[in-house]
Amino acid sequence: MSVTTVSRGTLVGGRELATRLARNLGCACVSREDLTEEAIKLGVPVDELQQAMDKPPRVYMQMSKERDQYLACMTMLLSERILKEDLVYYGHAAQMLLCGVPNILRVRVLAHPEFRIASVIHGLGLSREEAKKYVQKVDEDREKWVRFLYGVDWSDPAHYDLVVHLDQMGLNNAVTAVQAISHLPDFKLTPASTRALKDLYLGSKAHFALSRDPRTSFAGMRVSADDGVVQVTYQPQQSEVVTHVREVLSSIDGIKDISTTIAQNSMLFLQDEFDHRAGGFEDVMKVAHQADAAVELMRFAQVGNLLEPEDVLGDTFTFDETETTDSPPKSGAVEETGSEDPVEEEFHRCLSELRQKGCSGGSSTFCGNSKALLTRISRSNYSMIILGELFKKKSEANRIRLRDELKNFLSDNTNIPILDTTELLQRFRFGPRQLIRLVLALLVSVILFVALFTHQEQVTAFLAGEEYGHLRWLAVALVVVVSPLFAVSFGTFTRELLRMFKLE
């Protein structure tokens, strides 16, 4: 199976490229407009959302529930089509509906502004100035629409595998080039990517059903699916909807079980692979319990190999002669080998433990770069993000560097606290080192307290008395040193004491 998404603006040739590509590949061609028509038939307020784009941001940003319903419906319709047949899908930021699914070819089509202006003049009979304003207005509207839905700059080439400029190669050559790339093993759906699509379909279908039912539609929710288990997370003030969740979802085929979690906050735990005995998993559960938070487990699947400095010798890349284009694609995602796969078994064990503790926030698999990850994160209101063991296939030095770069990027572009498991261990675990720090801080605090408050007259005389006027500088130094020292030592003692009793 193969899937190609074509992102195009107005009058750039994207539709023509998509339809010719689909015809050459012998597969279906689906447009955003096709899915939108189906969504309208299902009762999604598409027109209201589009009309809201003409209003100030404070107006359309209040339509988050309508936006979530639209995205759930479009994702459901698209993933359902893909699971049935190979296809080419074209629309604005088309690939964002499948964000996190690996092995999908993502193409962006561009054309020179003059070509687009000429097309408007020819098609609509406008003057050149009117056509220019028309193109600018359409671009502004679509950029606003994409930012509202996905929170991304759709012109950023980092969101695409291939950017095609039709001025440079022409439509026929562009179709030939994209067709050749689509045949590469990297862009054939694997068992892992098919499983991710099935989870995406089931999760979006459940989310759409809950968003439509009047008993649950008013509540903000997070819905995901993993191997047939649907996870629904609500906030405590919306706990009355939990009694209706199973009834609403009972008619959906493919659901093996339904898990509901009521939590005030939501945390994201990001790792390559999960192990309930390592990687800070126990510490994450303790923090979640203390913070009344649900934990979402996200597997970070890197497709292919990131190029590292050691892969380059001068201008020559290392090449493994045993590798051929007929070999299966390399993927960080785990292949579907059944219940005997120890990695999958361990992952489901972690999910099971979270559900038993009542702090499961669902699971997901993400495949993409840091900017795509930022897009995925921006859709959810996380109170904390924890980075576990990432880039495990790299050397230790590169693994640390890549994780630090990812952490810094997320910290710079979000207002969410970002911790790795090492920091989590240092901040929340109480051990011998923390006990020594508590005792020392307590001793310093007690010594200062006793020394000062049992000699109040002498201290007051020294600070304010006339007979020590020539030592005024020493009195100032005493205040400057002792006051912060007492504050720091007492604060350290209090923090470690709260940590010891798990009250931090």
C-alpha positions as CSV (number, residue, x, y, z in Angstrom):
1,M,0.0,0.0,0.0
2,S,1.1,3.6,-0.6
3,V,-0.2,7.0,0.2
4,T,0.8,10.4,-1.2
5,T,-0.4,13.7,0.1
6,V,-0.2,16.8,-2.1
7,S,-0.3,20.2,-0.4
8,R,-1.2,23.0,-2.8
9,G,-2.4,26.6,-2.9
10,T,-4.8,28.1,-5.3
11,L,-4.0,27.8,-9.0
12,V,-0.5,26.3,-8.6
13,G,-1.2,23.0,-10.5
14,G,-1.5,20.8,-7.4
15,R,-4.8,19.4,-8.5
16,E,-3.5,18.5,-11.9
17,L,-0.4,16.9,-10.5
18,A,-2.4,14.9,-8.0
19,T,-4.9,13.6,-10.6
20,R,-2.3,12.7,-13.1
21,L,-0.2,11.0,-10.4
22,A,-3.2,8.9,-9.3
23,R,-4.0,7.9,-12.8
24,N,-0.4,6.8,-13.5
25,L,-0.3,4.9,-10.2
26,G,-3.7,3.3,-10.8
27,C,-5.1,4.4,-7.5
28,A,-7.8,6.7,-6.2
29,C,-7.6,10.5,-6.0
30,V,-9.3,12.2,-3.1
31,S,-9.5,16.0,-2.5
32,R,-10.1,18.0,0.6
33,E,-13.4,19.1,-1.0
34,D,-14.5,15.5,-1.4
35,L,-14.0,14.8,2.4
36,T,-15.6,18.2,3.3
37,E,-18.8,17.3,1.4
38,E,-19.0,14.0,3.4
39,A,-18.3,15.9,6.6
40,I,-21.1,18.3,5.9
41,K,-23.5,15.4,5.4
42,L,-22.4,14.1,8.8
43,G,-23.4,17.4,10.4
44,V,-20.0,19.0,10.8
45,P,-20.3,22.8,10.8
46,V,-17.7,23.4,8.1
47,D,-19.4,26.6,6.8
48,E,-19.4,28.1,10.3
49,L,-15.7,27.4,10.7
50,Q,-14.8,28.9,7.3
51,Q,-17.0,32.0,7.8
52,A,-15.4,32.5,11.2
53,M,-12.0,33.0,9.5
54,D,-13.3,36.4,8.3
55,K,-13.8,37.5,11.9
56,P,-11.1,38.6,14.5
57,P,-9.0,35.8,16.1
58,R,-10.7,36.2,19.4
59,V,-13.9,35.0,17.7
60,Y,-12.7,32.0,15.7
61,M,-10.3,30.8,18.4
62,Q,-13.3,30.2,20.7
63,M,-14.5,27.6,18.2
64,S,-12.1,24.9,19.5
65,K,-14.7,22.3,19.9
66,E,-16.0,22.8,16.4
67,R,-12.4,22.6,15.1
68,D,-11.8,19.4,17.0
69,Q,-14.9,17.9,15.6
70,Y,-13.9,18.9,12.1
71,L,-10.4,17.4,12.5
72,A,-11.8,14.2,14.0
73,C,-14.2,13.8,11.1
74,M,-11.7,14.6,8.4
75,T,-9.1,12.3,9.9
76,M,-11.7,9.5,10.3
77,L,-12.8,9.8,6.6
78,L,-9.3,10.0,5.2
79,S,-7.8,7.1,7.3
80,E,-10.8,5.0,6.4
81,R,-10.2,5.5,2.7
82,I,-6.5,4.7,3.1
83,L,-7.2,1.5,4.9
84,K,-9.3,0.4,1.9
85,E,-7.1,1.4,-1.0
86,D,-4.0,3.2,-2.2
87,L,-4.7,6.9,-2.9
88,V,-3.4,10.3,-3.6
89,Y,-4.9,13.0,-1.4
90,Y,-4.6,16.7,-2.1
91,G,-5.6,19.7,0.0
92,H,-4.2,22.5,2.2
93,A,-1.5,21.1,4.4
94,A,-2.9,17.7,3.5
95,Q,-0.3,15.7,5.4
96,M,-1.3,17.2,8.8
97,L,-4.3,15.0,9.1
98,L,-2.0,12.0,9.1
99,C,0.7,13.6,11.4
100,G,2.7,10.9,13.0
101,V,2.0,8.1,10.6
102,P,5.2,6.9,8.9
103,N,5.9,5.9,5.3
104,I,3.7,8.6,3.7
105,L,5.1,10.7,0.9
106,R,4.3,14.3,1.6
107,V,4.6,16.7,-1.4
108,R,4.3,20.5,-1.6
109,V,3.5,22.0,-5.0
110,L,4.6,25.6,-5.8
111,A,4.2,27.9,-8.8
112,H,5.4,31.4,-9.7
113,P,3.0,34.2,-8.6
114,E,2.9,35.5,-12.2
115,F,1.6,32.1,-13.4
116,R,-1.1,32.2,-10.7
117,I,-2.1,35.8,-11.6
118,A,-2.3,34.9,-15.3
119,S,-4.5,31.9,-14.4
120,V,-6.9,34.1,-12.4
121,I,-7.0,36.7,-15.3
122,H,-7.8,33.9,-17.8
123,G,-10.3,32.1,-15.5
124,L,-12.1,34.9,-13.8
125,G,-11.7,37.8,-16.3
126,L,-10.2,40.1,-13.7
127,S,-7.6,42.9,-14.3
128,R,-4.0,42.2,-13.4
129,E,-4.3,44.3,-10.3
130,E,-7.5,42.6,-9.2
131,A,-6.1,39.2,-9.9
132,K,-3.0,40.0,-7.8
133,K,-5.1,41.1,-4.9
134,Y,-7.3,38.0,-5.3
135,V,-4.3,35.6,-5.1
136,Q,-2.9,37.5,-2.0
137,K,-6.3,37.3,-0.3
138,V,-6.7,33.6,-1.0
139,D,-3.2,32.9,0.3
140,E,-3.8,34.9,3.5
141,D,-7.1,33.1,4.1
142,R,-5.6,29.7,3.6
143,E,-2.6,30.4,5.8
144,K,-5.0,31.6,8.5
145,W,-7.1,28.4,8.1
146,V,-4.1,26.1,8.4
147,R,-2.8,28.0,11.5
148,F,-6.2,27.7,13.1
149,L,-6.5,24.0,12.4
150,Y,-2.9,22.8,12.9
151,G,-1.0,25.7,14.4
152,V,1.8,25.5,11.7
153,D,3.3,27.6,8.9
154,W,2.3,25.4,5.9
155,S,5.0,27.0,3.8
156,D,7.8,25.6,6.0
157,P,9.6,22.9,3.8
158,A,10.3,20.9,7.0
159,H,6.8,19.6,6.8
160,Y,7.4,17.9,3.4
161,D,9.5,15.2,1.9
162,L,9.5,16.8,-1.5
163,V,8.9,20.4,-2.7
164,V,8.0,20.6,-6.4
165,H,8.2,23.9,-8.2
166,L,6.3,23.6,-11.5
167,D,8.2,26.5,-13.1
168,Q,11.4,24.6,-12.9
169,M,10.4,21.2,-14.2
170,G,6.9,21.4,-15.7
171,L,3.9,19.3,-14.8
172,N,4.7,16.2,-16.8
173,N,8.3,15.9,-15.4
174,A,7.0,16.7,-11.9
175,V,4.5,13.8,-12.1
176,T,7.2,11.5,-13.3
177,A,9.6,12.5,-10.5
178,V,6.9,12.1,-7.7
179,Q,5.8,8.8,-9.2
180,A,9.4,7.5,-9.1
181,I,9.9,8.6,-5.5
182,S,6.6,7.0,-4.4
183,H,7.9,3.6,-5.5
184,L,10.8,3.8,-3.0
185,P,10.6,1.4,-0.1
186,D,10.6,4.3,2.3
187,F,7.1,5.3,1.1
188,K,5.4,1.9,1.2
189,L,3.1,1.3,4.2
190,T,4.6,-1.2,6.6
191,P,2.7,-3.3,9.2
192,A,3.8,-0.6,11.7
193,S,2.4,2.3,9.7
194,T,-0.8,0.3,8.9
195,R,-1.2,-0.3,12.7
196,A,-0.7,3.4,13.3
197,L,-3.4,4.2,10.7
198,K,-5.8,1.8,12.3
199,D,-5.3,3.4,15.7
200,L,-5.7,6.8,14.1
201,Y,-9.0,5.8,12.4
202,L,-10.4,4.2,15.5
203,G,-9.4,7.1,17.8
204,S,-10.8,9.7,15.5
205,K,-14.0,7.8,14.9
206,A,-14.5,7.5,18.7
207,H,-13.7,11.2,19.1
208,F,-16.2,12.2,16.4
209,A,-18.9,10.1,18.0
210,L,-18.4,11.7,21.4
211,S,-18.3,15.2,19.9
212,R,-21.7,14.6,18.2
213,D,-23.6,13.1,21.1
214,P,-25.4,15.7,23.2
215,R,-24.5,13.8,26.4
216,T,-20.8,14.2,25.8
217,S,-20.3,16.9,23.1
218,F,-20.0,19.8,25.6
219,A,-16.9,18.4,27.3
220,G,-13.4,18.9,26.2
221,M,-11.8,15.5,25.7
222,R,-8.7,13.7,24.6
223,V,-9.3,10.5,22.7
224,S,-6.8,8.0,21.4
225,A,-6.7,4.3,20.4
226,D,-4.1,1.6,20.8
227,D,-4.7,-1.9,19.4
228,G,-8.4,-1.6,19.8
229,V,-8.4,0.0,23.2
230,V,-9.9,3.5,23.2
231,Q,-8.7,5.9,25.9
232,V,-10.9,8.9,26.8
233,T,-9.6,11.5,29.2
234,Y,-11.7,14.2,30.8
235,Q,-11.2,16.9,33.5
236,P,-12.9,16.4,36.9
237,Q,-15.5,19.2,36.3
238,Q,-16.8,17.1,33.4
239,S,-16.9,13.8,35.2
240,E,-20.6,13.3,34.6
241,V,-20.0,12.4,30.9
242,V,-18.0,9.3,31.9
243,T,-21.2,7.4,32.6
244,H,-22.3,7.9,28.9
245,V,-19.0,7.2,27.2
246,R,-19.4,3.4,26.8
247,E,-23.0,3.8,25.6
248,V,-22.0,6.3,23.0
249,L,-19.1,4.2,21.7
250,S,-20.9,0.8,22.0
251,S,-21.9,0.8,18.3
252,I,-18.4,1.3,16.9
253,D,-16.9,-1.8,15.5
254,G,-13.3,-2.7,16.3
255,I,-13.3,-1.4,19.9
256,K,-12.0,-4.1,22.2
257,D,-12.2,-2.1,25.4
258,I,-12.8,1.5,26.6
259,S,-10.7,3.1,29.3
260,T,-11.7,6.5,30.9
261,T,-9.5,8.7,33.0
262,I,-10.5,11.8,35.0
263,A,-7.5,14.0,35.6
264,Q,-6.9,17.7,36.2
265,N,-3.7,17.8,34.1
266,S,-2.1,15.8,31.2
267,M,1.5,14.8,30.9
268,L,3.3,13.5,27.8
269,F,6.0,10.8,28.2
270,L,8.1,10.6,25.0
271,Q,10.4,7.6,24.4
272,D,11.6,5.3,21.7
273,E,10.5,2.2,23.6
274,F,8.8,1.7,26.9
275,D,9.8,-0.6,29.8
276,H,7.9,-0.6,33.1
277,R,11.2,-1.4,34.9
278,A,13.4,1.3,33.4
279,G,13.4,4.7,31.7
280,G,12.0,6.5,34.7
281,F,8.5,4.9,34.2
282,E,7.9,4.5,38.0
283,D,9.0,8.1,38.6
284,V,6.6,9.3,36.0
285,M,3.7,7.5,37.6
286,K,4.6,8.9,41.0
287,V,4.7,12.5,39.6
288,A,1.4,11.9,37.7
289,H,-0.2,10.7,41.0
290,Q,1.0,13.7,42.9
291,A,-0.1,16.1,40.2
292,D,-3.4,14.4,39.5
293,A,-2.4,14.1,35.9
294,A,-3.0,11.6,33.1
295,V,0.1,10.3,31.3
296,E,0.1,9.8,27.5
297,L,2.8,7.5,26.2
298,M,4.2,8.5,22.9
299,R,6.5,6.3,20.9
300,F,9.0,8.3,18.9
301,A,9.6,6.3,15.7
302,Q,12.4,7.6,13.5
303,V,12.0,6.4,10.0
304,G,15.3,5.9,8.3
305,N,18.6,7.1,9.8
306,L,19.5,10.6,10.8
307,L,22.7,11.7,9.1
308,E,25.5,12.2,11.6
309,P,29.0,13.6,11.3
310,E,30.6,10.2,11.6
311,D,28.6,9.1,8.5
312,V,30.6,11.5,6.4
313,L,34.3,11.0,5.4
314,G,35.2,14.2,3.5
315,D,32.7,14.3,0.7
316,T,32.1,10.6,0.7
317,F,29.2,8.9,2.4
318,T,29.6,5.5,3.9
319,F,27.7,2.8,2.0
320,D,26.8,-0.7,3.0
321,E,27.0,-2.8,-0.1
322,T,24.6,-5.4,1.4
323,E,21.9,-2.8,1.2
324,T,19.8,-2.7,-2.0
325,T,16.7,-0.8,-3.0
326,D,14.9,-4.1,-2.7
327,S,15.5,-4.4,1.0
328,P,12.7,-3.5,3.4
329,P,12.6,0.1,4.6
330,K,14.5,0.9,7.8
331,S,12.1,2.2,10.4
332,G,12.2,3.0,14.0
333,A,8.7,1.8,14.3
334,V,8.2,-1.7,15.6
335,E,7.1,-4.2,13.0
336,E,3.8,-6.0,13.7
337,T,4.9,-9.5,14.7
338,G,2.1,-10.4,17.0
339,S,1.8,-10.8,20.7
340,E,5.2,-12.4,20.9
341,D,7.0,-9.2,20.1
342,P,8.6,-8.3,23.5
343,V,8.7,-4.6,22.7
344,E,5.0,-4.5,22.0
345,E,4.3,-6.6,25.1
346,E,6.3,-4.3,27.3
347,F,4.5,-1.2,25.8
348,H,1.1,-2.7,26.5
349,R,2.2,-3.7,30.0
350,C,3.1,0.0,30.7
351,L,-0.3,1.1,29.4
352,S,-2.0,-1.5,31.5
353,E,-0.2,-0.3,34.6
354,L,-1.2,3.3,33.9
355,R,-4.9,2.2,33.6
356,Q,-4.7,0.2,36.8
357,K,-3.3,3.3,38.6
358,G,-6.1,5.4,37.0
359,C,-3.7,7.8,35.3
360,S,-3.7,6.6,31.7
361,G,-3.9,9.4,29.1
362,G,-3.7,7.1,26.1
363,S,-0.9,6.3,23.7
364,S,0.3,7.3,20.2
365,T,3.1,6.8,17.8
366,F,4.8,9.8,16.3
367,C,7.0,9.8,13.2
368,G,8.5,13.1,11.9
369,N,10.8,16.0,12.7
370,S,10.9,18.3,15.6
371,K,8.6,20.9,14.0
372,A,6.0,18.2,13.2
373,L,6.3,17.1,16.8
374,L,5.7,20.7,17.9
375,T,2.5,20.7,15.8
376,R,1.3,17.5,17.4
377,I,2.1,18.8,20.9
378,S,0.3,22.1,20.3
379,R,-3.0,20.3,19.8
380,S,-3.0,19.1,23.4
381,N,-2.9,21.0,26.6
382,Y,0.0,19.3,28.4
383,S,1.1,20.4,31.8
384,M,4.5,18.7,31.4
385,I,6.5,16.9,28.8
386,I,9.0,14.2,29.9
387,L,11.7,13.0,27.5
388,G,12.9,9.5,28.2
389,E,15.4,7.3,26.3
390,L,15.4,8.7,22.7
391,F,17.6,8.0,19.7
392,K,18.8,4.7,21.2
393,K,20.3,3.6,17.9
394,K,22.8,6.5,18.0
395,S,26.1,6.6,19.9
396,E,25.9,7.9,23.4
397,A,27.4,11.3,22.5
398,N,25.0,11.8,19.6
399,R,22.1,10.5,21.6
400,I,22.7,13.1,24.3
401,R,23.2,15.9,21.8
402,L,20.0,15.1,19.8
403,R,17.9,14.8,23.0
404,D,19.3,18.1,24.3
405,E,18.5,19.8,20.9
406,L,15.0,18.4,21.0
407,K,14.5,19.6,24.6
408,N,15.8,23.1,23.8
409,F,13.7,23.4,20.7
410,L,10.5,22.4,22.6
411,S,11.4,24.7,25.5
412,D,12.0,27.6,23.2
413,N,8.7,27.1,21.3
414,T,6.3,26.2,24.1
415,N,5.4,27.3,27.6
416,I,5.3,23.7,28.8
417,P,7.9,22.5,31.4
418,I,10.3,20.0,29.6
419,L,12.1,17.5,31.7
420,D,14.2,14.4,31.0
421,T,14.0,11.3,33.2
422,T,17.4,12.2,34.8
423,E,16.1,15.6,35.9
424,L,12.8,14.0,37.0
425,L,14.8,11.6,39.2
426,Q,16.8,14.5,40.7
427,R,13.7,16.6,41.3
428,F,11.3,14.1,42.7
429,R,13.1,11.1,44.1
430,F,14.1,11.2,47.8
431,G,17.3,9.3,48.5
432,P,20.5,9.4,50.6
433,R,21.7,12.6,48.9
434,Q,18.4,14.4,49.5
435,L,18.5,13.2,53.2
436,I,22.0,14.6,53.7
437,R,20.9,17.9,52.1
438,L,17.8,18.0,54.4
439,V,19.9,17.4,57.6
440,L,22.6,20.0,56.7
441,A,19.9,22.6,55.8
442,L,18.2,21.9,59.1
443,L,21.4,22.2,61.1
444,V,22.3,25.5,59.4
445,S,18.8,26.9,60.0
446,V,18.8,25.8,63.7
447,I,22.2,27.2,64.3
448,L,21.4,30.6,62.8
449,F,18.0,30.6,64.6
450,V,19.5,29.8,68.0
451,A,22.5,32.1,67.5
452,L,20.4,35.1,66.6
453,F,17.3,34.7,68.8
454,T,19.2,33.8,72.0
455,H,21.5,36.9,71.6
456,Q,18.9,39.4,70.5
457,E,20.2,42.3,72.7
458,Q,23.8,41.9,71.5
459,V,22.8,41.6,67.9
460,T,20.5,44.6,68.1
461,A,23.2,46.7,69.9
462,F,25.7,45.7,67.2
463,L,23.4,46.6,64.4
464,A,22.1,49.9,65.8
465,G,24.3,50.8,68.7
466,E,26.5,54.0,68.7
467,E,29.5,52.2,70.3
468,Y,29.9,50.0,67.2
469,G,29.6,52.8,64.7
470,H,33.1,52.3,63.4
471,L,32.0,48.7,62.5
472,R,28.9,49.7,60.5
473,W,30.3,48.0,57.4
474,L,30.5,44.7,59.3
475,A,26.9,45.0,60.4
476,V,25.8,45.5,56.9
477,A,27.8,42.5,55.7
478,L,26.3,40.4,58.5
479,V,22.7,41.3,57.4
480,V,23.6,40.7,53.7
481,V,25.1,37.3,54.4
482,V,23.0,35.9,57.2
483,S,19.5,36.7,55.9
484,P,19.9,35.0,52.5
485,L,21.7,32.1,54.2
486,F,18.9,31.5,56.6
487,A,16.3,31.8,53.8
488,V,18.1,29.4,51.5
489,S,18.8,26.8,54.2
490,F,15.2,26.9,55.6
491,G,13.8,26.8,52.0
492,T,16.0,23.8,51.2
493,F,14.9,22.0,54.4
494,T,11.2,22.7,53.6
495,R,11.5,21.5,50.0
496,E,13.3,18.3,50.9
497,L,10.9,17.6,53.7
498,L,7.9,17.9,51.3
499,R,9.8,15.7,48.9
500,M,10.4,13.1,51.5
501,F,6.6,12.9,52.3
502,K,5.8,13.1,48.5
503,L,4.0,16.4,48.9
504,E,6.1,18.6,46.5
